[in-house]
Amino acid sequence: MLAITCPGQGSQTPGFLAPWLELPGTGERLDWLGTVAGIDLRTHGTTSDEATIKDTAVAQPLIVGAGLVTLLSLFSHPADGFRVVGVGAGHSVGEITAASAAGVISAEQAMVLVRERGNAMATASAVTPTGMSAVVGGDEDEVIAAIERHGLTPANRNGSGQVVAAGTMEDLAALAEDPPAKARVMPLKVAGAFHTEHMAPAVDVLARHARAISTHDARVPILSNADGSVVHSGTEVLRRIVSQVSRPVRWDLTMEAMKSLGVTGLIEIPPSGTLTGLAKRGLKGVETLALKTPDDLEAAHRMVREHGESRTASAPAWRIVVAPVKGTVSIPEHAVSGSLPSNTVVAQVSSLRDTHDVLAPHGGQVVEWLVEDGDPVSPGQPLVRLHPEGEVSA
């Protein structure tokens, strides 16, 4: 199974897009997305300095725009990706890239949304001097305790021995002076305490914009970095993108879900490197590739051939309701058979941590349950097959 991952803020480096603009059509596509976002992506991706592209209002549109134009180089036609990619995931702002790549929102919608996200988060960051630092090594429980003791939030739990602390610059400095045992504290190239309560004003801004965005259900399963859940519903993908601005990123759970799904190959799109590094430590045995320049495309195309899974389009994906996480399934009596209204809770999946409601976004007629009450299930495993009302099941 092939996973495509989309990096978040802090992954950008000066000039990283320059080699990609040598590919025919890439520069024109980038210019178009930049026009939509109202930002000169070509300049920022090629000649702008580190301080300029660190600005949240610049960095976020740059990362999403770069991901969208370089992703096209993996496939002869964008629709080809829908047939072979097993799962997609994005870290922080990379979730917008993943949502567009999976067909939930258009590239133009993605650029408008990320522009407003970047501006709103930059405004929120200006209220109080805040930032983020990576804490590498040490015992994870001790690291979390130390972060919270200093009044900070464990904003990113990335797995592979890395937790990102976020909060005021004063508290981050105190953490650096008093680090957890056997751990290093390294400041990150971001301009605010993302995924914390400091970003609450940005959530309100994004929520208003999201109400005007039309969505489609994902054509490729998406792993939410909030908890590693498999998400198909377009409205749920968008809701999670909005709420995640002020909530911690659980990339550790996202990688656990990839492992449960049986991912064998992982490609990280530009600006790449960070997520590949985490996968090398957290997903042993999985082939990884950081797509940095066009020189990496030959290896990427080979991975697509070897790890991609050809899927037929015999039935729309939304007729199948899947398990969001690994756990034990419970089927309520009202969902065993008959007609189900839209957004009905058709099952619950309980893991060691918590219990997740499973919704049927479109409702429909129960044709076949593919599991039994009490069965263990994996993330993305089909639970029930539904037919829309008015159609006759075969």
C-alpha positions as CSV (number, residue, x, y, z in Angstrom):
1,M,0.0,0.0,0.0
2,L,1.3,3.4,-1.0
3,A,1.0,6.5,1.3
4,I,1.5,10.1,0.2
5,T,2.3,12.5,3.0
6,C,2.2,16.3,2.8
7,P,4.5,18.3,5.1
8,G,3.7,21.2,7.4
9,Q,5.2,24.6,8.3
10,G,8.9,24.6,9.1
11,S,9.7,22.2,6.2
12,Q,10.4,25.1,3.7
13,T,13.9,26.1,2.8
14,P,15.1,29.0,0.6
15,G,15.1,28.0,-3.1
16,F,13.5,24.6,-2.7
17,L,11.1,25.1,-5.6
18,A,13.7,26.3,-8.1
19,P,14.5,22.9,-9.7
20,W,10.8,22.0,-10.1
21,L,10.2,25.1,-12.2
22,E,12.4,23.6,-14.9
23,L,9.6,21.0,-15.6
24,P,7.2,22.0,-18.4
25,G,4.0,23.6,-17.1
26,T,5.0,23.7,-13.4
27,G,5.8,27.4,-13.3
28,E,2.6,28.3,-15.0
29,R,0.5,26.1,-12.5
30,L,2.4,27.7,-9.6
31,D,1.8,31.2,-11.0
32,W,-2.0,30.4,-11.2
33,L,-2.2,29.2,-7.7
34,G,-0.2,32.2,-6.5
35,T,-2.7,34.5,-8.3
36,V,-5.6,32.7,-6.6
37,A,-3.8,33.2,-3.2
38,G,-2.7,36.7,-3.9
39,I,1.0,35.9,-3.3
40,D,4.1,35.6,-5.5
41,L,4.8,31.9,-5.0
42,R,7.4,31.8,-7.7
43,T,9.6,34.4,-6.0
44,H,9.1,32.9,-2.5
45,G,9.9,29.4,-3.7
46,T,13.1,30.4,-5.5
47,T,14.8,33.6,-4.3
48,S,13.1,34.8,-1.1
49,D,15.4,34.4,2.0
50,E,14.8,32.3,5.1
51,A,13.3,35.2,7.1
52,T,10.8,36.0,4.4
53,I,9.5,32.4,4.0
54,K,9.3,31.9,7.8
55,D,6.5,34.4,7.9
56,T,3.3,32.4,8.5
57,A,1.3,34.3,5.9
58,V,3.9,33.4,3.3
59,A,5.0,29.9,4.5
60,Q,1.6,28.3,4.5
61,P,0.4,29.2,0.9
62,L,4.0,28.4,-0.3
63,I,3.9,24.9,1.2
64,V,0.5,24.0,-0.1
65,G,1.1,25.5,-3.5
66,A,4.4,23.7,-3.8
67,G,2.8,20.4,-2.8
68,L,0.0,20.7,-5.3
69,V,2.2,21.5,-8.3
70,T,4.9,18.9,-7.6
71,L,2.3,16.2,-6.8
72,L,1.2,16.3,-10.4
73,S,4.6,15.0,-11.5
74,L,4.0,11.7,-9.9
75,F,1.1,10.8,-12.2
76,S,0.5,11.2,-16.0
77,H,-3.0,12.4,-15.0
78,P,-4.3,13.4,-11.6
79,A,-7.0,10.8,-11.7
80,D,-4.4,8.1,-11.9
81,G,-3.4,8.8,-8.3
82,F,-6.9,8.1,-7.1
83,R,-6.6,4.6,-8.4
84,V,-3.3,3.6,-6.9
85,V,-2.7,5.7,-3.7
86,G,-3.8,3.7,-0.7
87,V,-3.9,6.6,1.8
88,G,-3.0,10.3,2.2
89,A,-2.1,12.3,5.2
90,G,-0.9,15.9,5.9
91,H,1.0,17.3,8.9
92,S,-0.7,20.5,10.1
93,V,-1.2,22.8,7.1
94,G,-0.3,19.8,5.0
95,E,-3.8,18.5,5.6
96,I,-5.1,21.2,3.2
97,T,-2.7,19.8,0.5
98,A,-3.9,16.3,1.3
99,A,-7.6,17.3,1.1
100,S,-7.2,18.9,-2.3
101,A,-5.1,15.9,-3.6
102,A,-7.9,13.6,-2.5
103,G,-10.5,15.6,-4.3
104,V,-12.3,16.9,-1.2
105,I,-11.7,20.5,-2.2
106,S,-10.3,22.1,-5.4
107,A,-6.8,23.5,-5.7
108,E,-8.3,27.0,-5.9
109,Q,-10.4,26.4,-2.7
110,A,-7.2,25.1,-1.0
111,M,-5.3,28.2,-1.9
112,V,-8.0,30.6,-0.6
113,L,-8.4,28.6,2.6
114,V,-4.6,28.4,3.2
115,R,-4.2,32.1,2.5
116,E,-6.9,32.9,5.1
117,R,-5.4,30.3,7.5
118,G,-1.9,31.8,7.2
119,N,-3.2,35.4,7.7
120,A,-5.4,34.5,10.6
121,M,-2.6,32.5,12.4
122,A,-0.1,35.3,11.7
123,T,-2.6,37.8,13.3
124,A,-3.1,35.5,16.3
125,S,0.7,35.0,16.7
126,A,1.2,38.8,16.8
127,V,-0.9,39.2,20.0
128,T,1.8,37.6,22.2
129,P,5.4,36.6,21.3
130,T,5.1,32.8,20.9
131,G,6.9,30.0,19.2
132,M,7.7,26.2,19.1
133,S,10.6,24.0,20.0
134,A,11.3,20.4,19.2
135,V,12.2,18.2,22.2
136,V,14.1,15.2,20.8
137,G,15.0,12.2,22.9
138,G,14.2,11.4,26.5
139,D,11.3,9.4,28.0
140,E,8.1,10.6,26.3
141,D,6.1,10.7,29.6
142,E,8.8,12.7,31.2
143,V,9.1,15.0,28.2
144,I,5.3,15.7,28.2
145,A,5.4,16.4,32.0
146,A,8.3,18.8,31.6
147,I,6.6,20.7,28.8
148,E,3.4,21.1,30.8
149,R,5.4,22.0,34.0
150,H,6.7,25.0,32.1
151,G,3.3,26.1,31.1
152,L,3.7,24.9,27.5
153,T,1.6,22.7,25.3
154,P,2.8,19.4,23.6
155,A,1.5,20.8,20.3
156,N,3.0,18.0,18.0
157,R,3.5,14.5,19.2
158,N,5.4,13.2,16.2
159,G,6.5,9.8,17.4
160,S,10.1,8.6,16.9
161,G,11.2,10.4,20.1
162,Q,10.1,13.9,19.0
163,V,7.6,16.1,20.8
164,V,7.1,19.8,19.9
165,A,6.4,22.2,22.7
166,A,4.6,25.5,22.0
167,G,3.8,28.6,24.0
168,T,5.3,31.9,25.0
169,M,8.9,32.7,24.2
170,E,9.6,33.1,27.9
171,D,8.3,29.7,28.7
172,L,10.2,28.1,25.8
173,A,13.4,29.7,27.0
174,A,12.8,28.2,30.5
175,L,12.3,24.8,28.9
176,A,15.6,25.1,27.0
177,E,17.4,26.0,30.3
178,D,15.7,23.1,32.1
179,P,15.3,20.3,29.5
180,P,14.0,16.8,30.3
181,A,16.6,14.2,31.0
182,K,18.4,12.9,28.0
183,A,16.6,15.3,25.7
184,R,17.6,18.2,23.4
185,V,15.4,21.3,22.9
186,M,15.7,22.9,19.5
187,P,13.8,26.1,18.4
188,L,11.8,25.7,15.2
189,K,11.4,28.1,12.2
190,V,7.8,29.0,12.9
191,A,6.4,32.3,14.0
192,G,3.8,31.3,16.6
193,A,2.5,28.7,19.0
194,F,0.5,26.7,16.5
195,H,-2.0,24.0,17.6
196,T,-2.5,25.7,21.0
197,E,-5.1,27.9,22.6
198,H,-3.1,30.9,21.2
199,M,-4.6,30.1,17.8
200,A,-8.3,30.2,18.9
201,P,-9.0,33.5,17.1
202,A,-7.8,31.9,13.8
203,V,-10.3,29.0,14.3
204,D,-13.2,31.4,14.3
205,V,-12.0,33.0,11.1
206,L,-11.6,29.7,9.3
207,A,-14.9,28.4,10.5
208,R,-16.7,31.3,8.8
209,H,-14.9,30.7,5.5
210,A,-15.5,27.0,5.7
211,R,-19.2,27.5,5.7
212,A,-18.9,28.8,2.2
213,I,-16.8,25.9,0.9
214,S,-18.4,23.0,-0.9
215,T,-16.8,19.6,-0.5
216,H,-16.7,16.2,-2.0
217,D,-16.1,12.9,-0.2
218,A,-12.4,11.9,-0.4
219,R,-11.5,9.7,-3.4
220,V,-8.5,8.5,-1.4
221,P,-8.8,7.7,2.4
222,I,-7.3,10.5,4.5
223,L,-5.8,10.0,7.9
224,S,-6.6,12.8,10.3
225,N,-3.6,14.0,12.2
226,A,-5.9,14.8,15.1
227,D,-6.1,11.1,16.1
228,G,-5.1,8.9,13.1
229,S,-8.7,8.2,12.1
230,V,-9.5,7.3,8.5
231,V,-11.8,10.0,7.2
232,H,-13.9,9.7,3.9
233,S,-16.5,12.4,4.5
234,G,-15.6,15.7,2.8
235,T,-17.5,17.7,5.4
236,E,-15.6,15.9,8.2
237,V,-12.3,16.5,6.6
238,L,-13.0,20.2,6.3
239,R,-14.3,20.4,9.9
240,R,-11.1,18.8,11.2
241,I,-8.9,21.1,9.1
242,V,-10.5,24.1,10.9
243,S,-10.4,22.7,14.4
244,Q,-6.9,21.4,14.1
245,V,-5.5,25.0,14.1
246,S,-5.8,25.1,17.9
247,R,-5.5,21.4,18.7
248,P,-2.4,19.2,19.0
249,V,-1.1,17.2,16.0
250,R,-0.8,13.5,16.7
251,W,1.5,12.3,13.9
252,D,2.4,9.4,16.2
253,L,-1.1,8.1,15.9
254,T,-1.1,8.8,12.2
255,M,1.9,6.6,11.7
256,E,0.3,3.9,13.9
257,A,-2.7,4.0,11.6
258,M,-0.4,3.6,8.5
259,K,1.2,0.6,10.2
260,S,-2.3,-0.9,10.9
261,L,-3.4,-0.3,7.3
262,G,-0.4,-2.2,5.9
263,V,1.4,0.7,4.3
264,T,4.6,-0.6,2.5
265,G,5.7,2.6,0.7
266,L,5.7,6.3,1.7
267,I,6.4,9.2,-0.5
268,E,6.7,12.7,1.0
269,I,6.0,15.6,-1.4
270,P,7.9,18.9,-1.3
271,P,9.1,20.6,0.7
272,S,10.1,17.1,1.9
273,G,12.4,15.5,4.5
274,T,10.8,16.0,7.9
275,L,8.0,13.4,7.6
276,T,10.3,10.9,5.8
277,G,12.7,11.2,8.7
278,L,10.0,10.4,11.2
279,A,8.8,7.5,9.1
280,K,12.3,6.0,8.9
281,R,12.3,5.7,12.7
282,G,8.6,5.0,13.3
283,L,7.7,2.8,10.4
284,K,10.4,0.2,10.2
285,G,10.4,-1.9,7.1
286,V,8.4,0.7,5.1
287,E,10.2,2.1,2.0
288,T,10.3,5.9,2.2
289,L,11.2,8.6,-0.3
290,A,11.6,12.4,0.2
291,L,10.7,13.9,-3.1
292,K,13.1,16.8,-3.1
293,T,13.9,17.5,-6.7
294,P,12.9,16.1,-10.2
295,D,16.0,13.9,-9.9
296,D,13.9,11.8,-7.4
297,L,11.0,11.2,-9.9
298,E,12.4,8.0,-11.3
299,A,12.5,6.4,-7.9
300,A,9.1,7.8,-7.1
301,H,7.6,6.4,-10.2
302,R,9.1,3.0,-9.4
303,M,7.5,3.2,-5.9
304,V,4.2,4.0,-7.4
305,R,4.4,1.0,-9.6
306,E,5.6,-1.4,-6.8
307,H,3.5,-0.1,-3.9
308,G,0.4,1.3,-5.6
309,E,-2.8,-0.8,-5.6
310,S,-5.0,-0.7,-8.6
311,R,-8.7,-0.1,-7.6
312,T,-11.7,-0.5,-9.7
313,A,-14.6,2.0,-9.7
314,S,-17.4,-0.5,-9.6
315,A,-19.1,1.3,-6.7
316,P,-18.8,4.8,-5.3
317,A,-16.7,4.9,-2.2
318,W,-19.4,6.6,-0.2
319,R,-21.5,3.5,-0.3
320,I,-19.0,1.8,2.0
321,V,-18.8,2.9,5.7
322,V,-15.3,2.2,7.2
323,A,-13.8,1.9,10.6
324,P,-12.0,5.2,11.6
325,V,-9.6,3.5,14.0
326,K,-8.3,0.2,15.2
327,G,-10.5,-1.4,17.9
328,T,-13.6,-3.4,18.6
329,V,-16.9,-2.7,16.7
330,S,-20.3,-2.4,18.4
331,I,-23.4,-2.3,16.2
332,P,-26.5,-0.7,17.6
333,E,-29.9,-2.4,17.0
334,H,-31.3,0.4,14.9
335,A,-28.4,0.0,12.3
336,V,-28.7,-3.8,11.8
337,S,-31.0,-3.5,8.8
338,G,-33.4,-1.2,7.1
339,S,-33.1,2.4,6.0
340,L,-30.8,4.8,7.7
341,P,-31.1,8.6,7.6
342,S,-28.0,10.7,6.7
343,N,-25.4,11.1,9.5
344,T,-26.8,8.2,11.5
345,V,-24.4,6.6,14.0
346,V,-24.2,3.1,12.5
347,A,-21.5,1.7,14.8
348,Q,-19.0,2.5,17.5
349,V,-15.3,1.5,17.5
350,S,-13.7,1.3,20.9
351,S,-9.9,1.4,21.2
352,L,-7.8,1.3,24.4
353,R,-7.9,5.1,24.5
354,D,-11.5,6.0,23.6
355,T,-14.7,5.2,21.7
356,H,-15.4,6.6,18.2
357,D,-18.9,7.0,16.6
358,V,-19.0,5.8,13.0
359,L,-21.4,7.9,10.9
360,A,-23.1,7.1,7.6
361,P,-22.8,10.6,6.0
362,H,-25.3,9.9,3.2
363,G,-27.5,7.3,4.9
364,G,-29.2,4.7,2.7
365,Q,-30.4,1.2,2.7
366,V,-28.4,-1.5,4.6
367,V,-27.4,-4.1,2.0
368,E,-24.8,-6.0,3.9
369,W,-22.9,-5.9,7.2
370,L,-19.3,-6.9,6.6
371,V,-18.5,-7.4,10.3
372,E,-20.3,-8.7,13.3
373,D,-20.9,-7.1,16.7
374,G,-17.7,-7.5,18.8
375,D,-15.3,-8.1,15.9
376,P,-11.8,-6.5,16.0
377,V,-11.4,-4.1,13.1
378,S,-8.5,-2.1,11.5
379,P,-8.6,1.5,10.4
380,G,-10.2,1.8,7.0
381,Q,-11.8,-1.7,7.2
382,P,-15.2,-1.7,5.5
383,L,-18.0,-2.2,8.0
384,V,-21.3,-2.0,6.1
385,R,-22.4,-1.6,2.5
386,L,-25.2,0.9,1.8
387,H,-27.3,1.8,-1.2
388,P,-28.7,5.3,-1.6
389,E,-32.5,5.5,-1.2
390,G,-34.3,4.9,-4.4
391,E,-31.7,2.4,-5.9
392,V,-32.3,-1.3,-6.0
393,S,-29.6,-3.5,-4.6
394,A,-28.3,-6.3,-6.7
